[in-house]
Amino acid sequence: MITGQSVERNLSMVMDLYELTMANGYFNDGDKDARVAFDVFYRRNPDGGGYAIFAGLEQVVEYIENLHFTRDDIDYLASLRIFTADFLDYLKDFEFKGDIYAFPEGTVMYPNEPVITVIAPLIDAQLVETAILTQINHQSLVATKTRRIVKAAGGRAVSDFGARRAHNMDAAVYGARASYIGGAAGTATVLAGQMFQIPVSGTMAHSWVMYYRDEFDAFRHYAENYPDHTVLLVDTYDTLESGIPNAIRTAKEVLKPLGKRLKGVRIDSGDLAYLSVRAREMLNDAGLDDCKIIVSNSLDEYTISSLNSQGAKIDAYGVGERLITGASSAYSKESISLLGAVYKIAAVEENGIYCPRIKISENIEKITNPGLKKVYRIYDKNKKARADLIAEWTEEVDLSRPFTYIDPAKPWKSLAYTDCSAKPLLAPVFRDGKLVAKLPALKEIREYTKRQLAEEIWEEEQRFVNPHVHYMDMTPGYYRMKMQLLDGSKCVKNV
């Protein structure tokens, strides 16, 4: 019996029921070995931004490697009385047997390009849908939101303070991981620090200050316990009349005799711009110009930008619910912040040929890019990312000479890349169910993301308001294939 208290959890059953009902139907119809391709992609950048950050791949890998059905799983599925006995017997020995291609984790990504492609037997490809989307949607959203907040901070440290406002404990831990990819300096979530070697930070809550008979007594006890790491929460009663004066007193009467310095003060309420300026003046007048001012309290990229523009004297930001949930700001054009990645069939193998499949909708943005395909990032001569290019799976993109391409938004224009280079983005992760990729350390992923945004991605794409739209081009062959499908062709040879 599953009690929810097991140290090791089997997450294989994290799937929607329709994945199992379809798999059961495919099995009964004799189609379990038919090979298909599915793409993971999203349609709009969160917060009306110009890009997103691909995160969560490591957890997808962990899921695929451990995918199996226990006796308890089979018994539960049997109790639903909708699956055949033969199908349930098949699940007893199930292992993923397909191929998976993906962007490197931490890659800057854009709408309507496949960031993961699964090429696998039909049942295998169908059963992994929810688990893949759960990891990619959550971590990519948090990593993207964090990067916006970090950019707004303008070089000041940002830490994840959001665990208690996360949607659950897993969201807190993996959200902290994603925030580190996005550029957070650390987290307050201890388990995330333990699991992923993320720097952890934290001081006290208001309850510490309120427990003692007065504020100075609370500060004194804390400084005596942590003389090398004393950061004091100064807004419990009155930041300027009580908190800062008592922090200064603690620095002089408790820490100075020990040969120690007050590391910082934290302000968690009030007019943060005004309070930080006055606190800075008071600390400097007391000879504590090296004491850092840290602020928190429902911050996001817009409030942080506003604080900086007002001349706030802030050294670091602790960001909670708007980081860990990826929530949109009241100042954003978006009413809700979502990544909204989807998992759509792109091709079906028929007589040794992968025939592309396309979803057609009255809503143009829901028309899919069909078939097996590659994604290239195109760089100009200054190594700036000029566009992304979708090509057919077997196409070779040679930019040693001018290369003709199609802008699907303006297909009538004659366009060519000159003096450009191309980097393929989809790389093999699994082949025949076996992991073939070496996964980078979390710090490497974080540095990779930071380097792209600093060196490759145009600053115009990183604006919070009306960012430049990254070009998503197609090779003439790929564009022609897609148009043929839209014109009604049933199977255009893809691979």
NORCORGI-V696189 format. One record per residue. N is the residue number from 0. SS is DSSP state (hx for helix, st for strand, lp for the rest). PSI is psi as a letter, one per 40 degrees, with the letter a starting at -180 (NA if undefined). NEAR is the number of other ideal C-beta (glycine too) atoms within 10 Angstrom. Layout:
N:SS:PSI:NEAR
N:SS:PSI:NEAR
This chain:
0:lp:h:3
1:lp:h:12
2:lp:e:5
3:lp:e:5
4:lp:e:6
5:lp:h:8
6:lp:d:4
7:lp:h:5
8:lp:h:12
9:lp:h:15
10:lp:e:14
11:lp:d:18
12:lp:e:15
13:lp:g:13
14:lp:i:18
15:lp:i:12
16:hx:d:11
17:hx:d:11
18:hx:d:18
19:hx:d:20
20:hx:d:14
21:hx:d:16
22:hx:d:24
23:hx:d:21
24:hx:d:15
25:hx:d:19
26:hx:d:20
27:hx:d:13
28:lp:e:10
29:lp:f:8
30:lp:e:15
31:lp:d:16
32:lp:e:13
33:lp:h:15
34:st:i:18
35:st:i:23
36:st:h:29
37:st:i:25
38:st:i:26
39:st:h:23
40:st:i:23
41:lp:i:24
42:lp:d:14
43:lp:i:15
44:lp:i:22
45:hx:i:24
46:hx:f:27
47:hx:f:15
48:lp:a:22
49:lp:e:21
50:lp:i:23
51:st:i:25
52:st:h:29
53:lp:h:28
54:lp:i:32
55:lp:e:26
56:hx:d:27
57:hx:d:19
58:hx:d:22
59:hx:d:24
60:hx:d:19
61:hx:d:14
62:hx:d:18
63:hx:d:21
64:hx:d:14
65:lp:e:13
66:lp:h:19
67:lp:i:14
68:lp:h:19
69:lp:i:13
70:hx:d:8
71:hx:d:12
72:hx:d:17
73:hx:d:15
74:hx:d:10
75:hx:d:13
76:hx:d:19
77:hx:d:12
78:hx:e:8
79:lp:e:10
80:lp:f:6
81:lp:e:11
82:lp:i:20
83:lp:i:12
84:hx:d:8
85:hx:d:10
86:hx:d:18
87:hx:d:17
88:hx:d:10
89:hx:d:17
90:hx:d:20
91:hx:d:12
92:lp:f:8
93:lp:h:15
94:lp:i:10
95:lp:h:24
96:lp:e:14
97:lp:a:22
98:st:i:21
99:st:h:28
100:st:i:25
101:st:i:25
102:lp:i:21
103:lp:h:18
104:lp:h:29
105:lp:e:24
106:lp:h:20
107:st:h:25
108:st:i:27
109:lp:i:22
110:lp:i:17
111:lp:e:17
112:lp:i:22
113:lp:h:26
114:lp:e:24
115:st:h:24
116:st:h:24
117:st:h:28
118:st:h:23
119:st:i:22
120:st:i:19
121:hx:d:23
122:hx:d:28
123:hx:d:24
124:hx:d:24
125:hx:d:23
126:hx:d:22
127:lp:e:26
128:hx:d:20
129:hx:d:16
130:hx:d:21
131:hx:d:23
132:hx:d:21
133:hx:d:20
134:hx:d:23
135:hx:d:27
136:hx:d:20
137:hx:d:24
138:hx:d:29
139:hx:d:27
140:hx:d:28
141:hx:d:33
142:hx:d:30
143:hx:d:27
144:hx:d:32
145:hx:d:30
146:hx:d:26
147:hx:d:29
148:hx:d:26
149:hx:d:25
150:hx:d:20
151:hx:d:22
152:hx:e:23
153:lp:f:9
154:lp:e:6
155:lp:i:19
156:st:i:17
157:st:h:26
158:st:i:25
159:st:h:32
160:lp:f:25
161:lp:e:26
162:hx:d:20
163:hx:e:11
164:hx:e:17
165:lp:i:23
166:lp:d:11
167:lp:a:7
168:hx:d:11
169:hx:d:14
170:hx:d:19
171:hx:d:21
172:hx:d:21
173:hx:d:24
174:hx:d:30
175:hx:d:31
176:hx:d:27
177:hx:d:30
178:hx:d:34
179:hx:d:28
180:hx:d:29
181:lp:e:30
182:lp:e:21
183:lp:i:31
184:lp:d:18
185:st:a:22
186:st:i:29
187:lp:e:21
188:lp:h:28
189:hx:d:14
190:hx:d:14
191:hx:d:24
192:hx:d:18
193:hx:d:11
194:hx:d:14
195:hx:e:19
196:lp:f:12
197:lp:h:24
198:lp:h:11
199:st:i:17
200:lp:i:19
201:lp:i:16
202:lp:c:19
203:lp:i:19
204:lp:i:12
205:hx:d:14
206:hx:d:10
207:hx:d:16
208:hx:d:24
209:hx:d:11
210:hx:d:12
211:lp:i:14
212:lp:d:7
213:lp:i:12
214:hx:d:23
215:hx:d:18
216:hx:d:13
217:hx:d:23
218:hx:d:30
219:hx:d:18
220:hx:d:16
221:hx:d:22
222:hx:d:22
223:hx:d:13
224:hx:d:9
225:lp:g:14
226:lp:d:16
227:lp:e:9
228:lp:f:14
229:lp:h:25
230:st:h:22
231:st:h:27
232:st:h:25
233:lp:e:26
234:lp:e:24
235:lp:d:21
236:lp:c:14
237:lp:h:13
238:hx:d:25
239:hx:d:17
240:hx:d:9
241:hx:d:17
242:hx:d:24
243:hx:d:27
244:hx:d:17
245:hx:d:22
246:hx:d:30
247:hx:d:21
248:hx:d:15
249:hx:d:24
250:hx:d:24
251:hx:d:14
252:hx:d:13
253:hx:d:20
254:hx:d:20
255:hx:d:13
256:hx:d:8
257:hx:e:11
258:lp:f:7
259:lp:i:16
260:lp:i:16
261:lp:h:25
262:lp:d:19
263:st:i:21
264:st:i:32
265:st:h:22
266:st:h:23
267:lp:e:19
268:lp:i:14
269:lp:a:15
270:lp:g:14
271:hx:d:27
272:hx:d:19
273:hx:d:13
274:hx:d:23
275:hx:d:24
276:hx:d:17
277:hx:d:15
278:hx:d:25
279:hx:d:20
280:hx:d:13
281:hx:d:16
282:hx:d:23
283:hx:d:13
284:hx:d:10
285:lp:e:17
286:lp:e:13
287:lp:f:20
288:lp:e:9
289:lp:e:11
290:lp:h:24
291:st:i:17
292:st:h:22
293:st:h:23
294:st:i:29
295:lp:a:20
296:lp:g:17
297:lp:f:14
298:lp:i:24
299:lp:a:25
300:hx:d:26
301:hx:d:20
302:hx:d:22
303:hx:d:25
304:hx:d:18
305:hx:d:14
306:hx:d:22
307:hx:d:15
308:hx:d:9
309:lp:e:13
310:lp:f:10
311:lp:i:20
312:lp:g:18
313:lp:h:23
314:lp:d:15
315:st:i:20
316:st:h:27
317:st:h:24
318:st:h:29
319:lp:b:21
320:hx:d:16
321:hx:d:22
322:hx:d:33
323:hx:d:27
324:lp:e:19
325:lp:f:27
326:lp:i:18
327:lp:i:20
328:lp:i:19
329:lp:e:9
330:lp:e:14
331:lp:i:20
332:lp:d:11
333:lp:h:14
334:lp:d:7
335:lp:i:11
336:lp:h:23
337:lp:i:14
338:lp:d:27
339:lp:f:16
340:lp:i:25
341:st:i:17
342:st:h:19
343:st:i:18
344:st:h:19
345:st:d:25
346:st:i:26
347:st:h:18
348:st:h:18
349:st:h:11
350:lp:f:6
351:lp:e:7
352:st:h:13
353:st:h:21
354:st:h:19
355:st:i:28
356:lp:i:19
357:lp:h:20
358:lp:h:13
359:lp:h:12
360:lp:i:9
361:lp:d:6
362:lp:h:7
363:hx:d:7
364:hx:e:9
365:hx:e:12
366:lp:h:16
367:lp:i:22
368:lp:h:22
369:lp:i:26
370:lp:i:25
371:lp:h:20
372:st:i:28
373:st:i:22
374:st:h:24
375:st:i:22
376:st:h:23
377:st:h:21
378:st:i:19
379:lp:a:14
380:lp:e:10
381:lp:e:9
382:lp:f:10
383:lp:i:13
384:st:h:21
385:st:d:20
386:st:i:20
387:st:i:22
388:st:h:28
389:st:h:24
390:st:i:21
391:st:i:20
392:lp:d:19
393:lp:e:11
394:lp:i:16
395:lp:h:7
396:lp:h:17
397:lp:h:8
398:lp:e:17
399:lp:e:7
400:lp:i:8
401:lp:h:11
402:st:h:18
403:st:h:10
404:st:i:21
405:st:h:23
406:st:h:15
407:lp:e:17
408:lp:d:10
409:lp:g:8
410:lp:e:12
411:lp:e:6
412:lp:i:8
413:lp:h:6
414:st:i:15
415:st:i:11
416:st:h:21
417:lp:i:10
418:lp:f:10
419:lp:i:17
420:st:i:16
421:st:i:20
422:st:h:12
423:st:i:13
424:lp:d:22
425:lp:h:21
426:st:i:11
427:st:h:13
428:st:d:23
429:st:i:23
430:st:h:14
431:lp:f:10
432:lp:e:17
433:st:h:10
434:st:h:14
435:lp:e:12
436:lp:i:17
437:lp:h:5
438:lp:h:15
439:lp:i:16
440:lp:i:11
441:hx:d:18
442:hx:d:13
443:hx:d:13
444:hx:d:24
445:hx:d:21
446:hx:d:14
447:hx:d:16
448:hx:d:25
449:hx:d:16
450:hx:d:12
451:hx:d:17
452:hx:d:20
453:hx:d:9
454:hx:d:11
455:hx:d:16
456:lp:h:17
457:lp:h:16
458:hx:d:13
459:hx:d:12
460:hx:e:18
461:hx:e:17
462:lp:i:13
463:lp:d:19
464:lp:h:10
465:lp:f:10
466:lp:i:18
467:lp:h:13
468:lp:h:13
469:lp:h:22
470:st:h:17
471:st:g:18
472:st:i:21
473:st:i:23
474:lp:i:21
475:hx:d:14
476:hx:d:13
477:hx:d:26
478:hx:d:18
479:hx:d:13
480:hx:d:22
481:hx:d:23
482:hx:d:15
483:hx:d:16
484:hx:d:21
485:hx:d:12
486:lp:e:8
487:lp:e:7
488:lp:h:13
489:lp:d:7
490:lp:h:16
491:lp:h:18
492:st:h:11
493:lp:d:23
494:lp:NA:17
